[in-house]
Amino acid sequence: MARSTIVLSESEQVIVAAERDSHPDFVVRRKMLVLWSTHCGVSREQTAAVAGRGRATVQRYLAAYHTGGLDALRQWGVTGPVSDLAAFAERIQNDLTATPVRTTAEARDRIEALTGLRRGLTQTRTFLAGLGFTWQRTRAVPVPPKSP
């Protein structure tokens, strides 16, 4: 397979130089570093070592640039797993906001009654934290001492 060279135009050089340092997504910054290094004549193996990726990953980044340009490198289509509860998020949030719960176990039971899905306590806590709920620590109200 013949290695294709990367030649960036003047406008692309300005964009890549800026985004390899300041893009908000770390993965995009790394892709821009790979593209810049290759443009500067660094070998694929050396680029992979500098970027902390494998040579095959460098090849994938460069292939994405060849097929879709800079826009293809800016996209990172990885999403994490989506909970089954996500479909009911608004309904759960409205219900628990209207009548707050005291414990995670109570929240788990209410969510099960609303959705039919039962989750563990840790999963329930994590899901509710993602919705913006926080747990408030309750403490005893100080009572003045009894007078004799």
VODREN-126930 format. One line per 4 residues: number of its first residue (from 0); their letters; for each residue x, z, y of N, C-alpha, C, O. Coordinates in pm, whole numbers. Example, Ala and Ser with C-alpha at 12.3 -4.5 7.8 and 13.67 -1.06 7.14 Angstrom:
<rs>
0> AS> 1319 780 -569 1230 780 -450 1320 780 -330 1424 846 -332; 1285 708 -225 1367 714 -106 1290 787 3 1341 804 114 .
</rs>
This chain:
<rs>
0> MARS> 85 0 -118 0 0 0 89 0 123 177 85 138; 67 -94 209 146 -105 331 99 0 431 -20 20 450; 195 66 492 162 170 588 129 104 720 207 24 772; 15 138 775 -23 84 905 27 177 1014 25 299 998 .
4> TIVL> 70 120 1122 121 202 1232 8 238 1326 -93 168 1337; 27 347 1393 -71 393 1491 -13 365 1628 94 414 1664; -86 284 1704 -46 254 1841 -165 290 1929 -270 227 1922; -146 391 2010 -253 437 2099 -242 367 2233 -133 345 2285 .
8> SESE> -357 332 2288 -358 274 2423 -326 384 2524 -323 502 2489; -303 345 2648 -272 443 2752 -384 546 2768 -357 665 2780; -508 499 2768 -620 592 2786 -633 684 2664 -665 802 2679; -609 631 2544 -615 715 2424 -503 817 2423 -522 929 2377 .
12> QVIV> -386 779 2473 -275 873 2479 -308 993 2568 -274 1106 2535; -373 967 2679 -411 1075 2771 -512 1168 2703 -501 1290 2712; -610 1109 2635 -713 1188 2567 -653 1271 2455 -680 1391 2445; -572 1207 2370 -513 1277 2255 -420 1388 2302 -421 1497 2246 .
16> AAER> -338 1360 2405 -246 1462 2456 -322 1583 2510 -278 1696 2494; -435 1559 2573 -515 1670 2627 -586 1746 2515 -586 1869 2514; -646 1674 2421 -728 1739 2319 -645 1806 2210 -697 1895 2142; -521 1768 2192 -442 1836 2089 -403 1976 2133 -361 2057 2051 .
20> DSHP> -416 2005 2261 -386 2139 2312 -510 2218 2352 -510 2341 2344; -615 2149 2397 -724 2223 2460 -863 2199 2402 -961 2249 2458; -876 2124 2293 -1011 2105 2237 -1059 2238 2181 -980 2312 2122; -1189 2270 2197 -1238 2400 2152 -1235 2420 2000 -1231 2533 1953 .
24> DFVV> -1237 2312 1924 -1237 2322 1778 -1096 2306 1725 -1029 2207 1752; -1050 2406 1648 -914 2406 1596 -888 2285 1505 -780 2227 1508; -986 2248 1425 -969 2136 1332 -946 2006 1410 -863 1925 1371; -1019 1987 1518 -1002 1865 1599 -864 1867 1665 -798 1763 1673 .
28> RRKM> -819 1984 1711 -684 1992 1769 -579 1952 1667 -483 1882 1700; -596 1996 1543 -500 1961 1439 -503 1811 1410 -399 1750 1389; -623 1752 1409 -633 1607 1386 -564 1529 1498 -498 1429 1472; -581 1576 1621 -516 1508 1733 -365 1524 1727 -292 1433 1766 .
32> LVLW> -317 1639 1678 -173 1658 1659 -119 1560 1556 -12 1502 1574; -194 1541 1448 -152 1445 1344 -147 1305 1402 -51 1232 1380; -249 1267 1477 -254 1134 1537 -139 1115 1636 -74 1010 1636; -113 1216 1718 -6 1206 1816 130 1196 1748 213 1114 1787 .
36> STHC> 154 1277 1648 281 1274 1577 306 1138 1513 416 1085 1520; 203 1083 1452 216 952 1388 241 844 1493 320 753 1471; 174 855 1605 195 759 1715 340 765 1764 399 662 1800; 397 885 1764 536 902 1811 639 862 1707 759 870 1734 .
40> GVSR> 597 818 1589 689 769 1489 733 869 1384 824 841 1306; 672 985 1382 705 1086 1281 645 1041 1148 534 987 1144; 719 1062 1039 671 1018 908 548 1097 866 522 1205 919; 473 1043 771 352 1110 722 387 1246 660 314 1343 679 .
44> EQTA> 497 1253 586 538 1378 521 574 1484 625 534 1600 612; 648 1446 727 685 1540 832 564 1584 913 551 1700 951; 475 1489 938 351 1522 1010 269 1622 931 216 1718 987; 259 1601 800 184 1694 715 246 1833 718 175 1933 722 .
48> AVAG> 379 1840 717 446 1969 721 423 2041 854 399 2161 856; 429 1967 963 408 2026 1096 264 2074 1112 240 2181 1167; 170 1995 1063 28 2029 1078 -19 2132 975 -127 2189 989; 62 2157 873 22 2253 772 -83 2199 677 -160 2276 620 .
52> RGRA> -88 2070 660 -182 2003 572 -103 1923 469 20 1913 478; -171 1866 373 -107 1781 275 -97 1638 326 -163 1600 422; -13 1559 259 4 1420 300 -126 1342 284 -156 1254 366; -202 1372 180 -330 1302 160 -428 1332 274 -505 1245 314 .
56> TVQR> -424 1453 325 -511 1488 437 -471 1410 561 -557 1361 635; -342 1397 584 -294 1316 696 -343 1173 682 -386 1112 779; -335 1120 561 -384 983 536 -533 972 566 -577 871 622; -612 1074 528 -757 1072 555 -784 1073 705 -872 1001 753 .
60> YLAA> -709 1155 778 -726 1160 923 -696 1024 986 -770 976 1072; -589 962 942 -550 832 999 -649 723 958 -678 633 1038; -701 729 836 -803 632 793 -930 649 876 -995 551 912; -966 773 906 -1083 798 989 -1063 740 1128 -1155 684 1187 .
64> YHTG> -942 754 1182 -913 696 1313 -922 544 1308 -977 483 1400; -870 482 1203 -875 336 1192 -1018 285 1182 -1050 180 1239; -1104 357 1112 -1241 310 1095 -1333 346 1210 -1422 268 1246; -1313 465 1271 -1408 508 1374 -1348 546 1507 -1421 584 1597 .
68> GLDA> -1217 536 1522 -1155 570 1649 -1150 720 1672 -1161 799 1578; -1134 758 1796 -1122 901 1830 -1250 978 1800 -1244 1097 1766; -1364 912 1812 -1491 981 1784 -1499 1026 1639 -1555 1131 1610; -1442 948 1548 -1443 986 1407 -1357 1110 1384 -1388 1191 1297 .
72> LRQW> -1251 1126 1460 -1165 1245 1445 -1228 1368 1508 -1199 1481 1467; -1311 1349 1606 -1375 1464 1673 -1485 1525 1590 -1526 1639 1615; -1535 1454 1492 -1644 1505 1410 -1587 1581 1292 -1489 1539 1229; -1649 1691 1264 -1611 1769 1147 -1740 1808 1079 -1802 1907 1115 .
76> GVTG> -1780 1730 980 -1912 1743 919 -1926 1853 817 -2012 1844 730; -1845 1957 825 -1853 2064 728 -1952 2168 777 -1940 2218 889; -2047 2200 695 -2139 2309 725 -2138 2404 607 -2119 2362 492; -2157 2528 634 -2159 2627 527 -2292 2626 455 -2382 2551 491 .
80> PVSD> -2303 2708 355 -2429 2716 282 -2540 2769 373 -2516 2852 460; -2660 2720 350 -2775 2760 431 -2865 2848 344 -2902 2811 233; -2899 2962 397 -2984 3056 325 -3125 3001 313 -3173 2929 401; -3192 3036 204 -3334 2999 187 -3419 3069 293 -3528 3022 327 .
84> LAAF> -3370 3181 343 -3444 3254 446 -3442 3184 581 -3524 3215 668; -3350 3090 600 -3338 3022 730 -3467 2950 768 -3499 2939 886; -3540 2900 669 -3665 2831 697 -3769 2926 756 -3861 2883 826; -3755 3056 729 -3852 3155 776 -3797 3239 891 -3857 3341 927 .
88> AERI> -3686 3199 949 -3615 3283 1047 -3704 3322 1165 -3708 3439 1203; -3773 3227 1222 -3856 3258 1340 -3969 3353 1304 -3999 3446 1378; -4031 3330 1190 -4141 3415 1145 -4091 3558 1121 -4157 3654 1161; -3976 3572 1056 -3919 3704 1029 -3883 3773 1160 -3912 3891 1178 .
92> QNDL> -3821 3700 1251 -3780 3758 1378 -3901 3807 1458 -3899 3917 1514; -4005 3727 1463 -4126 3768 1536 -4189 3892 1474 -4230 3984 1545; -4196 3896 1340 -4259 4009 1273 -4179 4137 1292 -4236 4242 1321; -4047 4129 1277 -3965 4249 1290 -3949 4293 1435 -3921 4410 1461 .
96> TATP> -3966 4202 1529 -3963 4239 1671 -4092 4310 1709 -4090 4406 1786; -4204 4262 1656 -4334 4323 1688 -4342 4466 1633 -4389 4556 1702; -4298 4485 1511 -4299 4619 1451 -4163 4642 1385 -4142 4602 1271; -4071 4708 1457 -3936 4729 1405 -3935 4814 1278 -4026 4893 1252 .
100> VRTT> -3830 4796 1200 -3813 4873 1077 -3707 4980 1100 -3628 4972 1194; -3705 5080 1012 -3609 5189 1027 -3486 5171 939 -3377 5217 974; -3503 5106 825 -3391 5093 732 -3379 4949 685 -3470 4868 701; -3266 4920 626 -3244 4788 569 -3336 4767 449 -3386 4656 428 .
104> AEAR> -3359 4871 373 -3448 4860 257 -3590 4825 302 -3657 4744 238; -3634 4885 410 -3766 4853 463 -3771 4708 513 -3871 4638 493; -3665 4665 578 -3657 4526 625 -3660 4431 506 -3729 4329 510; -3586 4463 401 -3584 4378 281 -3724 4365 222 -3766 4256 184 .
108> DRIE> -3797 4477 214 -3932 4474 157 -4028 4393 245 -4111 4319 193; -4016 4407 377 -4102 4330 467 -4072 4182 458 -4163 4099 459; -3943 4147 449 -3906 4006 438 -3959 3949 307 -4006 3835 303; -3952 4028 200 -4006 3981 72 -4157 3960 81 -4209 3864 24 .
112> ALTG> -4227 4049 150 -4371 4034 165 -4405 3909 248 -4505 3842 221; -4323 3878 348 -4347 3761 433 -4314 3630 365 -4387 3532 379; -4204 3628 290 -4152 3501 239 -4160 3484 89 -4159 3372 38; -4168 3595 16 -4164 3587 -129 -4022 3581 -183 -4002 3566 -304 .
116> LRRG> -3923 3592 -95 -3782 3588 -135 -3724 3727 -126 -3733 3793 -22; -3664 3774 -234 -3602 3907 -235 -3451 3891 -231 -3394 3817 -311; -3388 3960 -139 -3244 3957 -125 -3190 4099 -133 -3265 4196 -117; -3062 4112 -157 -2997 4242 -161 -2983 4300 -22 -3009 4234 78 .
120> LTQT> -2941 4425 -19 -2929 4493 111 -2823 4429 199 -2844 4413 319; -2708 4393 141 -2602 4332 220 -2644 4197 273 -2617 4164 389; -2711 4116 190 -2759 3986 236 -2863 4002 346 -2865 3925 441; -2948 4101 332 -3050 4126 435 -2984 4166 566 -3022 4116 672 .
124> RTFL> -2885 4258 560 -2815 4299 681 -2747 4180 749 -2756 4164 871; -2680 4098 670 -2609 3983 725 -2706 3885 789 -2681 3834 898; -2818 3858 722 -2918 3765 776 -2976 3818 907 -2989 3743 1003; -3009 3945 910 -3068 4003 1032 -2967 4007 1146 -3004 3990 1262 .
128> AGLG> -2839 4031 1114 -2736 4028 1219 -2725 3888 1276 -2703 3872 1397; -2741 3786 1192 -2738 3648 1240 -2855 3616 1332 -2845 3528 1417; -2966 3687 1314 -3082 3668 1402 -3068 3747 1532 -3149 3732 1623; -2965 3832 1540 -2943 3908 1662 -2990 4052 1656 -2985 4123 1756 .
132> FTWQ> -3036 4096 1540 -3079 4235 1527 -2956 4324 1512 -2859 4288 1446; -2963 4440 1573 -2857 4539 1558 -2920 4669 1512 -3037 4697 1540; -2842 4747 1443 -2891 4875 1393 -2853 4983 1492 -2739 4994 1535; -2953 5063 1525 -2932 5172 1620 -2913 5301 1542 -2993 5334 1454 .
136> RTRA> -2811 5373 1575 -2789 5501 1509 -2879 5604 1575 -2883 5616 1698; -2952 5677 1493 -3038 5781 1547 -2968 5916 1529 -2903 5941 1428; -2983 5998 1626 -2922 6130 1622 -3028 6235 1655 -3135 6205 1709; -2996 6354 1622 -3088 6464 1651 -3096 6487 1802 -2996 6477 1873 .
140> VPVP> -3215 6517 1848 -3235 6549 1989 -3199 6695 2008 -3252 6782 1938; -3110 6723 2100 -3072 6865 2117 -3190 6948 2170 -3262 6908 2261; -3205 7059 2111 -3313 7150 2149 -3248 7275 2209 -3152 7328 2153; -3300 7322 2322 -3241 7444 2379 -3260 7562 2284 -3360 7569 2213 .
144> PKSP> -3166 7652 2285 -3178 7768 2195 -3300 7853 2231 -3344 7858 2346; -3352 7918 2130 -3468 8006 2153 -3423 8128 2233 -3317 8185 2209; -3505 8165 2326 -3469 8282 2406 -3524 8408 2335 -3634 8404 2280; -3450 8515 2337 -3494 8638 2265 -3606 8708 2332 -3652 8812 2283 .
</rs>
